[in-house]
Amino acid sequence: MDTLTHTAMGLFLSRAGLNRWTPRATAILILAANAPDIDFLSAAGGGITYLHYHRHLTHSLAAMPVMALLPVLLVRGAAGKPIRWAGACAAALIAVASHLLLDWTNIYGIRLALPFSGKWFGGDLTGVVDLWIWGVCLVGVAGPFLSRLVGSEIASGAPRDSRHGLGFAVFALLTVFLYDGGRAVLHGRAVAQLESRLYRDSIPLRVAALPSPVNPFRWRGLVETGDFYALADVSLADEFDPTHATILRKPGPEPAFQAARRAPLIQEFLQFAQFPLWRVTPADQPEDARLVEVFDLRFGTPQEPGFLASALVDSDLRVERTSFQFGKVRPR
């Protein structure tokens, strides 16, 4: 998930009662809820380096104790005052676990089993940014301040309540939990619909249902068969008609594809891409060269792919150069 959501979860965990486990718990929990994203530093090495290290070891189960200990040490050193080590480490571990759980729910996925396995795990329940969760976080953060204004606590000079925000924090945590649980039920129904149909008389080999950014009842379906991908919108409020799916043919054997696959950058991208679609087009230079591109259908569209790796292959099937791009890539 995004940094704002992780930060809000750390705050809510503190207000929900973990702030009693140690002094300076709020700072520890907010830092711990964001700690696995320290991998953003890898962006300094370029896009493909970031793709490799983002949600890498720092997001694994094996690294959880280290990710929890770092914020505790940082706050202890910065504050220069005692903390309760057992309580601080336990609270930080819960905050790190909340980070991993939220990242598991979205379509990007997470590699929980590193360093033993690089397999990606993901629930495909939400986008990396979810507007409904943002709304819940806004209520959880703003609610206590609004309730204080209504109660005239600021004007009366009443002493600060150590349980400030408890009710709203519990509300926000439970609501996000129930929201993702509801999303999981709807996701299962969408996957079942996609799996139960034939697509141009072909049986699905695997399917994915990706969330709509606004409507929990609408999903973007990806279906892979032996010869093609089918892209179909699924509305759980309506009957699903697979004949309306957009068909994307998998390209046939092409020597340039095999040459591109040998490039380290393409190999790295293929470890990430779960629904890769290839295409090849003539290149202007050098003569008879081919531009081989591969993108992940989970992100963007064939017209505007979200993650795009490319290799320029010459007439002798040598890779002249490779590139990788994040974000919506406009057609040239």
Long-range contacts (C-beta under 8 A, 24 or more apart in sequence): 1-99, 1-102, 1-103, 1-105, 1-106, 1-126, 1-128, 1-129, 1-130, 1-133, 2-128, 2-129, 3-34, 3-37, 4-134, 4-137, 5-102, 5-129, 5-130, 5-133, 5-134, 5-137, 6-33, 6-34, 6-37, 6-98, 6-99, 6-102, 7-33, 7-34, 8-137, 8-140, 8-141, 8-172, 9-33, 9-95, 9-98, 9-99, 9-102, 9-137, 9-173, 9-176, 10-34, 10-95, 10-98, 11-140, 11-141, 11-169, 12-140, 12-169, 12-170, 12-172, 12-173, 13-91, 13-94, 13-95, 13-98, 13-169, 13-173, 14-91, 14-169, 15-144, 15-164, 15-165, 15-166, 15-168, 15-169, 16-166, 16-169, 16-170, 16-173, 17-166, 18-91, 18-94, 18-95, 21-84, 21-87, 21-88, 21-90, 21-91, 22-83, 22-84, 22-85, 22-87, 22-88, 22-91, 23-81, 23-82, 23-83, 23-84, 24-75, 24-79, 24-81, 24-83, 24-88, 25-87, 25-88, 25-91, 27-71, 27-75, 27-79, 28-71, 28-72, 28-75, 28-83, 28-88, 28-91, 28-92, 28-95, 29-91, 29-92, 29-95, 30-95, 31-70, 31-71, 31-74, 31-75, 31-92, 32-67, 32-68, 32-71, 32-72, 32-91, 32-92, 32-93, 32-95, 32-96, 32-99, 33-95, 33-96, 33-98, 33-99, 34-99, 35-67, 35-68, 35-70, 35-71, 35-92, 35-95, 35-96, 35-99, 36-63, 36-67, 36-96, 36-99, 36-100, 36-103, 37-99, 38-67, 38-70, 46-324, 47-324, 47-325, 47-326, 48-265, 48-268, 48-269, 48-309, 48-324, 51-268, 51-269, 51-272, 51-307, 51-324, 52-268, 55-103, 55-108, 55-109, 55-110, 55-111, 56-111, 56-114, 57-114, 57-115, 59-99, 59-100, 59-103, 59-110, 59-111, 59-112, 59-114, 60-111, 60-112, 60-113, 60-114, 60-115, 61-100, 61-112, 61-113, 62-114, 62-115, 62-116, 63-114, 64-93, 64-96, 64-97, 64-100, 65-93, 67-96, 68-92, 68-93, 68-95, 68-96, 71-95, 105-180, 105-183, 106-130, 107-210, 107-211, 107-298, 107-299, 109-274, 118-271, 120-272, 120-274, 123-180, 123-184, 123-187, 124-187, 124-208, 124-209, 124-210, 124-211, 125-180, 125-183, 125-184, 125-187, 125-211, 126-180, 126-183, 126-211, 127-211, 127-213, 129-213, 130-211, 130-213, 131-213, 131-214, 132-179, 132-216, 133-176, 133-179, 136-172, 136-175, 136-176, 136-179, 137-172, 139-168, 139-171, 139-172, 140-165, 140-168, 140-169, 140-171, 140-172, 141-168, 143-167, 143-168, 143-171, 144-168, 182-216, 183-211, 183-216, 186-216, 186-217, 186-219, 186-236, 187-211, 187-219, 189-236, 190-219, 190-221, 190-234, 190-236, 193-221, 193-234, 193-236, 193-240, 194-221, 194-223, 194-232, 194-234, 194-240, 197-240, 197-242, 198-242, 199-223, 199-225, 199-228, 199-230, 199-242, 199-245, 199-247, 200-225, 200-228, 200-230, 200-247, 202-226, 202-227, 202-228, 208-274, 208-275, 208-298, 209-234, 210-298, 221-245, 222-275, 222-297, 222-298, 224-275, 229-275, 229-277, 229-297, 231-297, 248-277, 248-297, 248-302, 250-277, 250-278, 251-278, 251-279, 251-280, 254-278, 254-280, 254-292, 255-317, 256-280, 256-290, 256-292, 256-313, 256-317, 257-292, 258-317, 259-292, 259-311, 259-313, 259-317, 259-318, 259-319, 260-292, 260-294, 260-311, 260-313, 260-319, 262-319, 263-311, 263-319, 263-322, 264-322, 265-309, 265-311, 265-322, 265-323, 265-324, 266-292, 266-294, 266-309, 266-311, 266-322, 269-294, 269-307, 269-309, 269-324, 270-294, 272-296, 272-307, 273-298, 273-307, 274-298, 277-302, 283-312, 286-314, 286-315, 286-320, 287-315, 288-314, 288-315, 289-313, 289-314, 289-315, 289-320, 295-329, 300-328, 300-329, 303-331, 304-328, 304-329, 304-330, 304-331, 305-329
